[in-house]
Amino acid sequence: MSHHHYWSTLVQRFLFINRTKAHAGQSGFNPGFAGIAYAPRLTSALSGDLKLVVDASSVELFADQGLSVMTSLFFPRKLYQQLILKTSKGTVVKQLVLTPMKTIW
C-alpha cells in the first residue's frame, strides 16, 4: 500500500507542503523537486479552516477561506491507497469531512 505525506500548519504565520518524504513518488528528474514549498498565511486569526483537494497526482491546499492557497504536483509510481493527516501538538481538529470526487474520465 503506497502513501504520500503532506504537512501544513495554521499556528505559524506560514503554510507548507513537504514533498521530501514522498516515498513512492518519482522525483529524481530534478534535485529541487522533493523539497518543501512555503506560502504566507494572510490572516492574523489564531484559528482557521483548511481544505485539501487531493487527486491522483496533485494536492491543493486552501486555508482561511482561500486567503492562502498552494498547489503541489507529485508523480506516483502507482495509485495511492492511503492519506495520512498529522497535526502538531495542541492542534484541535473540530471537523473532518471526506468527500469523494467523481472522475471526469
C-alpha positions as CSV (number, residue, x, y, z in Angstrom):
1,M,0.0,0.0,0.0
2,S,1.6,3.3,-1.1
3,H,1.1,6.5,0.8
4,H,2.1,10.2,0.5
5,H,2.8,12.7,3.2
6,Y,1.9,16.4,3.2
7,W,2.1,18.7,6.2
8,S,0.8,22.2,6.8
9,T,0.4,24.4,9.8
10,L,-2.0,27.2,10.7
11,V,-0.4,28.0,14.0
12,Q,2.7,29.6,12.4
13,R,2.5,32.5,10.0
14,F,3.0,30.3,7.1
15,L,1.8,27.1,5.4
16,F,3.9,24.4,3.9
17,I,3.8,21.3,1.8
18,N,6.6,18.8,2.3
19,R,7.5,16.5,-0.6
20,T,10.8,15.3,1.0
21,K,9.0,12.3,2.4
22,A,7.1,11.3,-0.7
23,H,8.3,7.7,-0.5
24,A,6.6,6.3,-3.5
25,G,6.8,9.1,-6.0
26,Q,9.2,9.9,-8.8
27,S,11.4,12.9,-8.0
28,G,14.9,12.1,-9.4
29,F,14.4,14.2,-12.5
30,N,15.2,17.4,-10.5
31,P,17.1,17.6,-7.2
32,G,14.8,20.5,-6.0
33,F,11.5,18.8,-6.7
34,A,11.4,16.8,-3.5
35,G,11.6,19.9,-1.3
36,I,9.4,22.0,0.9
37,A,7.2,24.7,-0.5
38,Y,6.0,27.6,1.7
39,A,3.3,30.2,1.5
40,P,2.5,33.1,3.8
41,R,-0.6,32.9,6.0
42,L,-2.5,36.1,5.2
43,T,-4.6,36.4,8.4
44,S,-3.9,37.3,12.0
45,A,-6.5,34.8,13.3
46,L,-5.3,32.1,15.6
47,S,-7.7,29.5,14.2
48,G,-8.8,28.9,10.7
49,D,-10.1,26.4,8.2
50,L,-8.0,24.2,6.0
51,K,-9.3,22.4,2.9
52,L,-7.2,19.8,1.0
53,V,-8.2,18.6,-2.5
54,V,-6.2,15.5,-3.4
55,D,-6.3,13.6,-6.7
56,A,-4.0,11.0,-8.4
57,S,-1.1,13.5,-8.9
58,S,-1.7,16.7,-7.1
59,V,-2.8,18.3,-3.8
60,E,-4.3,21.7,-3.4
61,L,-4.4,23.4,0.0
62,F,-6.9,26.2,0.7
63,A,-6.5,28.0,4.1
64,D,-8.6,30.7,5.8
65,Q,-11.4,30.5,3.2
66,G,-9.0,30.8,0.3
67,L,-6.7,33.7,1.5
68,S,-3.7,31.3,1.3
69,V,-3.6,28.7,-1.5
70,M,-1.0,26.2,-2.5
71,T,-0.8,23.6,-5.3
72,S,1.7,20.8,-5.4
73,L,2.3,18.1,-8.0
74,F,3.6,14.6,-7.5
75,F,4.3,11.7,-9.8
76,P,3.4,8.4,-8.1
77,R,4.6,5.1,-9.5
78,K,1.2,3.6,-8.6
79,L,-2.1,4.9,-7.2
80,Y,-2.1,5.9,-3.6
81,Q,-4.4,3.9,-1.3
82,Q,-4.0,6.0,1.9
83,L,-4.0,9.6,3.1
84,I,-2.3,10.3,6.4
85,L,-3.1,13.6,8.2
86,K,-0.9,14.7,11.0
87,T,-1.2,17.7,13.3
88,S,1.2,19.5,15.6
89,K,0.8,19.1,19.4
90,G,-2.0,21.1,20.7
91,T,-3.8,21.4,17.4
92,V,-7.5,20.6,17.6
93,V,-9.4,19.3,14.6
94,K,-13.0,20.3,15.1
95,Q,-14.4,18.8,11.9
96,L,-13.1,16.4,9.3
97,V,-15.1,15.8,6.1
98,L,-14.0,13.4,3.4
99,T,-15.8,13.9,0.1
100,P,-15.0,11.6,-2.8
101,M,-14.7,13.3,-6.2
102,K,-16.2,12.0,-9.3
103,T,-13.9,11.2,-12.2
104,I,-14.1,13.3,-15.3
105,W,-13.0,10.4,-17.5
